[in-house]
Amino acid sequence: MKSSTICREWLNSLPPTQGCLEKEQSLGRELLSKHGMPSNKDEAWRLCNFNRLNSFFSLPIINKSEDVKSKFPNKDKDSERIIINPNRNQFLNINLPNGIEKLNDKEIEENLGKIIKSTKVKNDLSVCLNQASSAKLLALKVKSSFNKSLEIVIPSIKENSISTRVFLIVEEGAKLDLLQVFLGNNNSAQNHLIEIKLESKGELTHGLISLGEEKESSSICTVAVEQSKNSQYSLHSIHHGWDYARFEPRIIQSEGEASTTIKNLQVTKSKEQIATHSLIRFEGPNGKLDQLQKAVASEYSHCIFNGSIEVPQIAQKTEAAQLSRNLLLSKHARIDAKPELEIVADDVRCTHGATVSQLQDEELFYLLSRGIDNEHANSLLLKGYYDEVISYLPKSSKKWNFVKNLMNDIK
């Protein structure tokens, strides 16, 4: 069946537009009807496995007879947790602490969708899918008085597709450690859209753990961040276990004089495909970026990284560094890395690099010569490779036990 037909049938299966996101639903459906699905002729989707993507449309949007039955580790005493149940009660166990408030209707109307629009991505399928199908919104603002970390957990429902929408304002001078956890299920699909407005002198450390199930679980996630002057944003993410996943972090430094750090890891096996398409744009001077993208691909899997950095004339004295480091653990696996630097400003310092290699024979030999067997030697080298990203995740991430899964799945 053609992609356009699949998309049209999916749109026809959606319930009528309603609720606080009615305008957004109408917009997403209109754009999907007008532009349809992208193709391999679209540069941003050139390497996409469309058979896997099309399977995303085959699942119904939430069967209300089902419920979330996942078990989660206990949260830390200095952390607050919000569980988004995509079924009966959209926000289960939501008990906002002092320092975090819900946005009122006026604030939502003034802010929702503006960050996404400012990224200027053409044929924005990832966002349109979410707009078309998300019915609920979690909209919060974090005040400078909040002194705990925050977890947002979103589980899947077996044999169903879910869409979630989150909008977050980190107010001037506020500091937040945020951990988002996405959990897949067999034959399930997720689509997440997170918009974050980081005001002047705000600091956000953002950890994102996305763990799928090998049996036909799919994930599409867009994180759009607007940074004001003198703000600091750090994004550390892990994607693993998805049959198909696409992650799109987009960061706009709206005034310059801000700092962005990105450290991402994606790990694939079997015939999985996981892609990261990042966009960082500087719209003022003295901006800073430190970006590290890592990938490990084994068996017949495929990892993709497309990293775009835009430095217009106004963004003088920008300092941006982007590095893509990748490991191939099988001669049948594939890794594609493509940096894109668009630099118009003439007083900048921007660097990029990309490497694809295997585990180093010298390092492996060193461990073997000291009595460590081959399997454990490989595990130690991989753990060291992962730690460059994992060590920066919020402390509460350790309870989710994802490292053990990473080590068990890659042999």
C-alpha positions as CSV (number, residue, x, y, z in Angstrom):
1,M,0.0,0.0,0.0
2,K,1.3,3.5,-0.9
3,S,2.4,5.8,1.9
4,S,-0.1,8.5,0.9
5,T,-2.9,6.0,1.1
6,I,-1.7,4.8,4.5
7,C,-1.5,8.3,5.8
8,R,-5.0,9.2,4.5
9,E,-6.5,6.1,6.1
10,W,-4.8,7.0,9.4
11,L,-6.2,10.5,9.3
12,N,-9.7,9.2,8.7
13,S,-9.4,6.9,11.7
14,L,-8.7,9.7,14.1
15,P,-11.5,11.0,16.4
16,P,-13.0,14.4,15.8
17,T,-10.9,17.4,16.9
18,Q,-11.7,18.5,20.4
19,G,-10.3,19.8,23.7
20,C,-7.6,22.3,24.5
21,L,-5.6,21.1,21.5
22,E,-8.4,21.4,18.9
23,K,-6.6,24.1,16.9
24,E,-3.4,22.2,16.9
25,Q,-5.2,19.0,15.8
26,S,-6.8,20.8,12.9
27,L,-3.5,22.3,11.9
28,G,-1.7,19.0,11.9
29,R,-4.4,17.2,10.0
30,E,-4.6,20.0,7.4
31,L,-0.8,19.9,6.8
32,L,-0.7,16.1,6.5
33,S,-3.6,16.2,4.1
34,K,-1.9,18.9,2.0
35,H,1.7,17.6,2.0
36,G,1.2,13.9,2.6
37,M,4.1,11.7,3.5
38,P,7.7,12.5,2.7
39,S,9.8,10.3,0.4
40,N,13.4,9.3,-0.1
41,K,13.7,12.3,-2.3
42,D,13.3,14.5,0.8
43,E,16.9,15.0,2.1
44,A,15.8,14.7,5.8
45,W,14.1,11.4,5.0
46,R,16.5,10.0,2.4
47,L,17.7,7.1,4.5
48,C,14.4,6.4,6.3
49,N,13.1,2.8,6.2
50,F,9.5,3.7,5.1
51,N,8.3,0.1,5.6
52,R,9.1,0.5,9.3
53,L,7.6,4.0,9.3
54,N,4.4,2.9,7.6
55,S,3.9,0.3,10.3
56,F,3.5,3.3,12.7
57,F,0.1,4.0,11.1
58,S,-1.2,0.5,11.4
59,L,-1.9,0.7,15.2
60,P,-5.1,2.2,16.6
61,I,-4.9,5.4,18.7
62,I,-5.3,4.0,22.3
63,N,-7.7,1.2,22.9
64,K,-9.6,2.4,26.0
65,S,-10.1,-1.1,27.3
66,E,-6.4,-1.3,28.0
67,D,-4.5,0.3,30.8
68,V,-0.9,1.0,31.8
69,K,0.4,-1.9,33.8
70,S,4.1,-1.0,33.9
71,K,6.0,-1.2,37.1
72,F,8.5,1.5,37.9
73,P,11.4,1.8,40.3
74,N,10.9,3.9,43.4
75,K,11.7,7.6,42.9
76,D,14.4,9.3,44.8
77,K,13.3,11.3,47.9
78,D,14.5,14.5,46.4
79,S,12.7,14.0,43.1
80,E,9.1,14.5,41.9
81,R,7.6,12.1,39.3
82,I,4.8,12.6,36.9
83,I,3.4,9.5,35.1
84,I,1.6,10.2,31.9
85,N,-1.0,7.5,31.4
86,P,-2.1,7.8,27.8
87,N,-5.5,6.1,28.6
88,R,-8.2,6.8,31.2
89,N,-6.4,9.5,33.3
90,Q,-4.0,11.5,31.2
91,F,-1.9,12.5,34.1
92,L,-1.7,9.8,36.7
93,N,-0.1,10.5,40.1
94,I,0.3,14.2,39.2
95,N,0.8,16.1,42.4
96,L,2.7,19.3,41.6
97,P,5.1,20.4,44.3
98,N,5.8,23.9,45.4
99,G,7.7,25.7,42.6
100,I,6.0,24.0,39.7
101,E,2.6,25.3,38.4
102,K,0.3,24.6,35.5
103,L,0.2,27.2,32.8
104,N,-3.1,29.1,32.5
105,D,-5.1,29.2,29.2
106,K,-3.6,32.6,28.3
107,E,0.0,31.4,28.7
108,I,-0.7,28.3,26.7
109,E,-2.3,30.4,23.9
110,E,0.7,32.8,23.9
111,N,3.4,30.1,23.8
112,L,2.2,26.8,22.4
113,G,3.6,26.0,18.9
114,K,5.7,29.1,18.6
115,I,9.0,27.3,19.3
116,I,8.2,24.5,16.8
117,K,7.3,27.1,14.2
118,S,10.5,29.0,14.7
119,T,12.6,25.9,13.7
120,K,11.3,26.3,10.1
121,V,11.5,22.6,9.3
122,K,10.0,21.8,5.9
123,N,7.5,18.9,5.5
124,D,7.6,18.4,9.3
125,L,6.0,15.0,9.4
126,S,7.2,14.3,13.0
127,V,5.4,17.3,14.4
128,C,2.4,17.1,12.2
129,L,1.7,13.5,13.3
130,N,1.8,14.6,16.9
131,Q,-0.4,17.7,16.3
132,A,-2.9,15.6,14.4
133,S,-3.3,13.0,17.2
134,S,-2.5,14.5,20.6
135,A,-5.6,15.3,22.6
136,K,-4.1,16.3,25.9
137,L,-1.4,18.7,27.0
138,L,0.9,18.8,30.0
139,A,1.9,22.5,30.3
140,L,4.0,23.5,33.3
141,K,6.3,26.4,34.5
142,V,9.2,25.9,36.8
143,K,9.9,28.7,39.2
144,S,13.2,29.7,40.8
145,S,11.9,28.4,44.2
146,F,11.8,24.7,42.9
147,N,14.8,22.8,44.3
148,K,14.1,19.2,43.4
149,S,14.6,17.1,40.3
150,L,11.6,16.1,38.1
151,E,10.8,12.9,36.3
152,I,8.2,12.5,33.5
153,V,7.5,8.9,32.7
154,I,5.6,7.8,29.6
155,P,4.8,4.1,29.1
156,S,3.4,2.5,26.0
157,I,0.3,0.3,25.6
158,K,0.6,-3.0,23.8
159,E,-0.8,-3.0,20.3
160,N,-1.7,0.7,20.5
161,S,-0.3,4.0,19.3
162,I,0.0,7.0,21.7
163,S,0.8,10.7,21.2
164,T,1.9,13.0,24.0
165,R,2.4,16.8,24.1
166,V,4.5,18.6,26.8
167,F,5.2,22.3,27.1
168,L,7.6,23.5,29.8
169,I,8.7,27.0,30.8
170,V,11.8,27.3,33.0
171,E,11.5,30.8,34.4
172,E,14.2,33.4,34.8
173,G,16.9,32.2,37.1
174,A,15.3,28.8,37.7
175,K,17.4,25.6,37.7
176,L,15.9,22.1,36.9
177,D,17.2,18.6,36.5
178,L,14.6,16.9,34.2
179,L,14.6,13.2,33.4
180,Q,12.1,11.9,30.8
181,V,11.6,8.1,30.4
182,F,9.9,6.6,27.4
183,L,9.1,2.9,27.7
184,G,8.1,0.8,24.6
185,N,6.0,-2.3,24.5
186,N,5.6,-5.1,22.0
187,N,3.8,-3.9,18.9
188,S,3.4,-0.4,20.1
189,A,4.1,3.1,18.8
190,Q,4.8,6.5,20.4
191,N,4.9,10.0,19.2
192,H,6.2,12.7,21.6
193,L,6.5,16.5,21.2
194,I,8.3,18.4,23.9
195,E,8.6,22.2,23.8
196,I,10.8,24.0,26.3
197,K,11.2,27.7,26.8
198,L,14.3,28.5,28.8
199,E,14.2,32.1,30.1
200,S,17.2,34.3,30.9
201,K,19.7,32.8,33.3
202,G,17.7,29.6,33.5
203,E,19.5,26.3,33.7
204,L,18.1,23.0,32.5
205,T,19.8,19.6,32.6
206,H,17.6,17.3,30.5
207,G,18.1,13.6,30.5
208,L,16.0,11.5,28.1
209,I,16.0,7.7,28.3
210,S,14.1,6.0,25.4
211,L,13.8,2.2,25.7
212,G,11.8,0.1,23.3
213,E,10.9,-3.5,22.7
214,E,12.5,-5.3,19.8
215,K,9.1,-6.7,18.6
216,E,7.8,-3.9,16.4
217,S,8.0,-1.0,18.7
218,S,8.3,2.5,17.2
219,S,9.1,5.9,18.5
220,I,9.1,9.4,17.0
221,C,10.2,12.2,19.4
222,T,10.8,15.9,18.8
223,V,12.4,18.1,21.5
224,A,12.2,21.9,20.6
225,V,14.0,24.3,22.9
226,E,14.2,28.1,22.8
227,Q,17.1,29.5,24.9
228,S,17.1,33.1,26.1
229,K,20.3,35.1,26.9
230,N,22.6,33.7,29.5
231,S,20.7,30.4,29.7
232,Q,22.3,26.9,29.9
233,Y,20.8,23.8,28.4
234,S,22.2,20.3,28.5
235,L,20.6,17.4,26.7
236,H,21.8,13.8,27.4
237,S,19.8,11.0,25.7
238,I,19.9,7.3,25.1
239,H,17.8,5.5,22.5
240,H,17.8,1.7,22.5
241,G,15.6,-1.3,21.7
242,W,13.3,0.3,19.1
243,D,12.5,-1.5,15.9
244,Y,12.2,2.0,14.4
245,A,13.0,5.3,16.1
246,R,13.5,8.9,15.0
247,F,14.7,11.6,17.4
248,E,14.8,15.3,16.5
249,P,16.3,17.7,19.0
250,R,16.0,21.3,17.8
251,I,17.6,24.1,19.8
252,I,17.3,27.8,19.0
253,Q,19.5,30.3,20.8
254,S,17.1,33.2,20.3
255,E,19.4,36.0,21.5
256,G,22.8,34.4,21.6
257,E,25.0,34.5,24.6
258,A,23.7,31.1,25.7
259,S,25.3,27.7,26.2
260,T,24.2,24.4,24.8
261,T,25.6,20.9,25.5
262,I,24.3,17.8,23.7
263,K,25.5,14.2,24.4
264,N,23.5,11.5,22.7
265,L,23.8,7.7,22.3
266,Q,21.9,5.3,20.1
267,V,22.4,1.6,20.2
268,T,20.9,-0.8,17.6
269,K,20.9,-4.6,17.0
270,S,19.0,-7.1,14.8
271,K,17.4,-5.1,12.0
272,E,16.6,-2.0,14.0
273,Q,16.9,1.5,12.6
274,I,17.4,4.5,14.9
275,A,18.0,8.0,13.5
276,T,18.9,11.4,15.1
277,H,18.3,14.6,13.2
278,S,19.5,17.6,15.2
279,L,19.2,21.3,14.5
280,I,21.0,24.0,16.4
281,R,20.6,27.6,15.3
282,F,22.3,30.7,16.7
283,E,20.3,33.9,16.4
284,G,22.6,36.2,18.3
285,P,26.4,36.6,19.2
286,N,28.6,34.7,21.6
287,G,26.7,31.5,21.6
288,K,28.3,28.2,22.6
289,L,27.7,24.6,21.5
290,D,29.4,21.3,22.5
291,Q,27.7,18.4,20.7
292,L,28.7,14.7,20.9
293,Q,26.8,12.0,19.0
294,K,27.6,8.4,19.6
295,A,26.2,5.2,17.9
296,V,26.8,1.5,18.2
297,A,25.4,-0.8,15.5
298,S,25.5,-4.6,15.4
299,E,24.1,-7.4,13.4
300,Y,22.0,-6.0,10.5
301,S,21.0,-2.7,12.1
302,H,21.2,0.9,10.9
303,C,22.1,4.1,12.8
304,I,21.7,7.5,11.3
305,F,22.9,11.0,12.4
306,N,22.2,14.2,10.6
307,G,23.5,17.3,12.5
308,S,22.6,20.8,11.3
309,I,24.3,23.9,12.7
310,E,23.2,27.3,11.5
311,V,25.3,30.4,12.2
312,P,23.8,33.5,10.4
313,Q,25.5,36.9,10.1
314,I,24.2,38.2,13.4
315,A,25.8,35.3,15.3
316,Q,29.3,36.6,15.5
317,K,31.8,35.0,17.9
318,T,29.9,31.8,18.0
319,E,31.8,28.8,19.3
320,A,30.4,25.4,18.1
321,A,31.9,21.9,18.2
322,Q,30.2,18.9,16.8
323,L,31.6,15.4,16.9
324,S,30.1,12.1,15.7
325,R,31.8,9.0,17.0
326,N,30.5,5.6,16.0
327,L,31.2,1.9,16.5
328,L,30.4,-0.9,14.0
329,L,30.2,-4.3,15.6
330,S,29.2,-6.2,12.5
331,K,30.2,-6.1,8.9
332,H,26.5,-6.2,8.0
333,A,25.5,-3.2,10.2
334,R,25.4,0.4,8.8
335,I,26.1,3.8,10.2
336,D,25.5,7.1,8.3
337,A,26.7,10.4,9.7
338,K,26.2,13.7,8.0
339,P,27.2,17.0,9.6
340,E,25.7,20.2,8.0
341,L,27.3,23.5,8.9
342,E,25.7,26.7,7.4
343,I,28.0,29.5,8.5
344,V,27.5,33.1,7.3
345,A,29.1,34.9,10.2
346,D,32.8,35.6,9.7
347,D,34.1,35.8,13.2
348,V,33.3,32.3,14.6
349,R,35.1,29.1,15.7
350,C,33.2,26.1,14.5
351,T,34.5,22.5,14.2
352,H,33.1,19.2,13.3
353,G,34.2,15.6,12.8
354,A,32.9,12.1,12.3
355,T,34.5,8.7,12.8
356,V,33.3,5.1,12.2
357,S,35.4,2.4,13.7
358,Q,35.4,-1.0,15.5
359,L,36.6,-1.8,19.0
360,Q,40.3,-1.3,19.1
361,D,42.4,-4.5,18.8
362,E,45.1,-3.0,21.0
363,E,42.7,-2.3,23.8
364,L,41.1,-5.7,23.5
365,F,44.5,-7.4,23.4
366,Y,45.6,-5.5,26.6
367,L,42.6,-6.8,28.5
368,L,42.9,-10.3,27.2
369,S,46.6,-10.4,28.2
370,R,45.6,-9.8,31.7
371,G,43.4,-12.8,32.0
372,I,40.0,-11.2,31.1
373,D,38.0,-13.4,28.7
374,N,36.8,-12.1,25.3
375,E,33.2,-11.4,26.3
376,H,34.0,-9.5,29.4
377,A,36.8,-7.6,27.6
378,N,34.3,-6.4,24.9
379,S,31.8,-5.5,27.6
380,L,34.3,-3.4,29.5
381,L,35.3,-1.5,26.3
382,L,31.7,-0.9,25.4
383,K,30.9,0.3,29.0
384,G,33.7,2.8,28.7
385,Y,32.3,4.0,25.4
386,Y,28.8,4.4,26.8
387,D,30.0,6.2,30.0
388,E,30.9,9.4,28.1
389,V,27.1,9.9,27.7
390,I,25.6,7.9,30.6
391,S,27.7,9.7,33.2
392,Y,26.0,13.0,32.5
393,L,22.4,11.7,33.0
394,P,20.6,12.9,36.1
395,K,21.3,10.7,39.2
396,S,17.8,9.3,39.3
397,S,18.4,7.6,35.9
398,K,20.4,4.9,37.5
399,K,17.3,3.2,39.0
400,W,16.0,2.5,35.5
401,N,18.7,-0.2,35.0
402,F,19.1,0.5,31.3
403,V,22.9,-0.1,31.4
404,K,22.4,-3.8,32.0
405,N,20.1,-4.0,29.0
406,L,22.7,-2.2,26.8
407,M,25.4,-4.7,27.9
408,N,23.2,-7.8,27.5
409,D,22.0,-6.9,24.0
410,I,25.3,-6.2,22.4
411,K,27.6,-9.2,22.1
